[in-house]
């Protein structure tokens, strides 16, 4: 049990991963196509793709459906990754505020 807690503590200091980073660093290079070609295949503008890859736009449900189909892994993984990223970023920004809210038991 202590080992798991130690690992969780070490991982807690890591920067959350935006799904655009995974697309930029791993997925698109593995697909062997240009970013312009990927944007065309997804049916989105190059600017939208670049904004996601540069972590300026989130993966929306509509985009998750498109990426999930293109990659063959479905939309769920992309939406979960975006949700986890959003929670980590907002949780860090709101830590003091959230910490002041009591937890009530029913």
C-alpha positions in Angstrom: 0.0 0.0 0.0 2.8 2.4 0.9 4.4 1.8 -2.5 1.2 2.8 -4.3 1.0 6.0 -2.2 4.6 6.9 -2.9 4.1 6.4 -6.7 0.9 8.5 -6.6 2.8 11.2 -4.7 5.6 11.3 -7.3 3.1 11.3 -10.2 1.1 14.1 -8.6 3.9 16.6 -9.5 3.7 15.8 -13.2 2.2 18.3 -15.7 -1.1 17.0 -17.1 -1.0 15.8 -20.7 -3.2 17.6 -23.2 -4.5 15.2 -25.8 -3.0 17.5 -28.5 0.5 16.7 -27.1 -0.2 13.0 -27.7 -1.4 13.6 -31.2 1.5 15.9 -32.0 4.3 13.8 -30.5 3.1 10.2 -31.1 -0.1 9.6 -33.1 0.5 11.8 -36.2 4.1 10.8 -36.7 3.0 7.1 -36.4 0.3 7.6 -39.0 3.0 8.8 -41.5 0.8 11.6 -43.0 1.3 15.4 -43.0 -0.7 17.5 -40.7 -2.5 19.0 -43.7 -3.5 15.5 -44.8 -4.7 14.6 -41.3 -6.8 17.8 -41.2 -8.3 16.9 -44.6 -9.1 13.3 -43.5 -10.7 14.6 -40.3 -12.8 17.1 -42.2 -11.5 20.1 -40.1 -9.4 23.1 -40.9 -5.6 23.0 -40.6 -5.9 25.9 -38.1 -8.2 23.8 -35.9 -5.8 20.9 -36.0 -2.8 23.2 -35.3 -4.7 24.8 -32.4 -5.4 21.4 -30.8 -1.8 20.2 -31.4 -0.5 23.4 -29.8 -2.8 22.9 -26.9 -4.8 26.0 -27.5 -8.1 24.2 -28.2 -9.7 21.2 -26.4 -10.8 18.0 -27.9 -14.5 18.5 -28.3 -17.0 15.6 -28.6 -17.3 16.2 -32.3 -13.5 16.2 -32.7 -13.2 13.1 -30.5 -15.6 11.3 -32.8 -13.5 12.2 -35.8 -10.1 11.3 -34.3 -11.5 8.1 -32.8 -12.7 7.0 -36.2 -9.5 8.0 -37.9 -7.3 6.2 -35.4 -9.7 3.3 -34.9 -9.7 3.6 -31.1 -13.1 5.4 -30.7 -14.0 8.8 -29.2 -14.0 7.7 -25.5 -10.3 7.7 -25.0 -9.9 11.2 -26.4 -12.8 12.6 -24.3 -11.4 11.0 -21.1 -8.0 12.4 -21.8 -9.4 15.9 -22.3 -11.6 15.6 -19.2 -8.6 14.4 -17.1 -6.5 17.3 -18.4 -9.2 19.8 -17.7 -9.8 18.5 -14.2 -6.1 18.6 -13.4 -5.6 22.2 -14.7 -8.8 23.5 -13.0 -8.1 21.6 -9.8 -4.7 23.1 -9.5 -6.1 26.6 -10.2 -8.9 26.2 -7.7 -6.9 24.2 -5.0 -7.3 26.9 -2.3 -10.9 27.5 -3.1 -11.8 23.8 -3.2 -9.8 23.2 0.0 -11.9 25.6 1.9 -15.1 23.7 1.1 -16.1 21.2 3.7 -17.0 17.6 2.8 -20.3 16.6 4.3 -21.5 13.1 5.0 -25.1 12.1 4.3 
